[in-house]
Amino acid sequence: MDWITIISTTIKAAVGVETVLYAIGAIGLNVHFGYTGLLNFGQAAFMGVAGYGLAVTVTVMGLPFWVGIFVGLVAAVILAILLGIPTLKLRADYLAIVTIAAAEIVRLIFRSVQFKSVFGGSDGQRGFSDGFYALNPYPEGEYGFNLGPVPLLFGHRTMWVLTVGWILIALFSFVVYLLMKSPWGRVLKAIREDEDAVRSLGKSVFSYKMQALVLGGVIGCFGGFIYGLGYASVQPDVFGTETTFYMYTMLILGGAARVLGPVLGSMIFWVLLVLFYNVMTEAVGAGLITFLDTNQVGAMRWILVGLGLILLLIFRPQGILGDKREIAIDARR
């Protein structure tokens, strides 16, 4: 078994593009679910409208890269308002139903043959990332270091994406930390615990929920930007419902309502997936595992990670950094 390759790819997964984009999306989801108690099952839609807003603006409309970023941000804000107005005065489960349905509607619109000239159908859009890579300060080559015999190297394009991505993670984590220590953040946490008590104090619960929905959606939409720029393409099926559930998994794994919970959860999630896949693939190739073939390894890693998460929820439901009280959501809202 090639342990050097296994260790190298596993460590790189901890800081890779997938970890970055899911961590950013989960930070936004933490504002919704962890701090405010909003059951948003459509976070992938915020990522999708941002990624497609950038792609369509550049490839179809021929406008500059920065205009595409602005269009994606505006699209995320509009989506949050459209989702929030009819649902935020209702119980939490209604918001969950609306957001999961809205995310599927958005995905199917992007995938529709009717709008293929705009969104590219199931093939998605490409060719919109040149403006981003034109800002790349890294000369062509590989960057990283060797951890003993283990090489940890990234190409100059990937290194630029990771640099921007981890700066965004640090920035959003710091902003969330400051906001949740402020009076505004304390109102959000009070709404999560008992919104009737907050309403009795004269606070507009609907207004605070809407602000939280917009903020979390805007933060999460940067995950869509990172996906589009990191892979130089956007495809509709990437922004399916399972993407949101992955982010919930990462959030609960790391610890809801903890600033670093989404980041830690995302890192552990992808490390486990890559580690299980590499170890089982090598073991199958070496004949150490005979009851699986290489085509079944991909499904088996999800089974093992799912089993681990079930055990985590049984023995530590608050996650690694969390508190049980932070996930005790009152479904009567």
Secondary structure as the mmCIF struct_conf table of DSSP 4:
data_model
#
loop_
_struct_conf.conf_type_id
_struct_conf.id
_struct_conf.beg_label_comp_id
_struct_conf.beg_label_asym_id
_struct_conf.beg_label_seq_id
_struct_conf.end_label_comp_id
_struct_conf.end_label_asym_id
_struct_conf.end_label_seq_id
HELX_RH_AL_P HELX_RH_AL_P1 TRP A 3 VAL A 15
BEND BEND1 GLY A 16 GLY A 16
HELX_RH_AL_P HELX_RH_AL_P2 VAL A 17 LEU A 29
HELX_RH_PI_P HELX_RH_PI_P1 ASN A 30 THR A 36
HELX_RH_AL_P HELX_RH_AL_P3 GLN A 43 THR A 59
TURN_TY1_P TURN_TY1_P1 VAL A 60 VAL A 60
BEND BEND2 MET A 61 MET A 61
HELX_RH_AL_P HELX_RH_AL_P4 PHE A 65 THR A 87
TURN_TY1_P TURN_TY1_P2 LEU A 88 LYS A 89
BEND BEND3 LEU A 90 LEU A 90
HELX_RH_AL_P HELX_RH_AL_P5 ALA A 92 ARG A 111
BEND BEND4 VAL A 113 VAL A 113
TURN_TY1_P TURN_TY1_P3 GLN A 114 PHE A 115
HELX_RH_AL_P HELX_RH_AL_P6 LYS A 116 PHE A 119
HELX_RH_3T_P HELX_RH_3T_P1 GLY A 121 ASP A 123
STRN STRN1 GLN A 125 ARG A 126
BEND BEND5 GLY A 127 GLY A 127
HELX_RH_AL_P HELX_RH_AL_P7 ASP A 130 TYR A 133
TURN_TY1_P TURN_TY1_P4 ALA A 134 LEU A 135
BEND BEND6 TYR A 138 TYR A 138
HELX_LH_PP_P HELX_LH_PP_P1 PRO A 139 PRO A 139
BEND BEND7 GLU A 140 GLY A 141
STRN STRN2 GLU A 142 LEU A 147
TURN_TY1_P TURN_TY1_P5 GLY A 148 PRO A 149
STRN STRN3 VAL A 150 GLY A 155
HELX_RH_AL_P HELX_RH_AL_P8 HIS A 156 LYS A 181
BEND BEND8 SER A 182 SER A 182
HELX_RH_AL_P HELX_RH_AL_P9 PRO A 183 SER A 200
TURN_TY1_P TURN_TY1_P6 LEU A 201 GLY A 202
HELX_RH_AL_P HELX_RH_AL_P10 VAL A 205 TYR A 231
TURN_TY1_P TURN_TY1_P7 ALA A 232 ALA A 232
STRN STRN4 SER A 233 VAL A 234
HELX_RH_3T_P HELX_RH_3T_P2 PRO A 236 PHE A 239
BEND BEND9 GLY A 240 GLY A 240
HELX_RH_AL_P HELX_RH_AL_P11 THR A 241 GLY A 254
TURN_TY1_P TURN_TY1_P8 ALA A 256 ALA A 257
TURN_TY1_P TURN_TY1_P9 VAL A 259 LEU A 260
HELX_RH_AL_P HELX_RH_AL_P12 GLY A 261 GLY A 285
TURN_TY1_P TURN_TY1_P10 ALA A 286 GLY A 287
BEND BEND10 LEU A 288 LEU A 288
BEND BEND11 PHE A 291 PHE A 291
HELX_RH_AL_P HELX_RH_AL_P13 THR A 294 PHE A 315
TURN_TY1_P TURN_TY1_P11 PRO A 317 GLN A 318
BEND BEND12 ILE A 320 LEU A 321
HELX_RH_3T_P HELX_RH_3T_P3 LYS A 324 ILE A 327
TURN_TY1_P TURN_TY1_P12 ALA A 331 ARG A 332
#
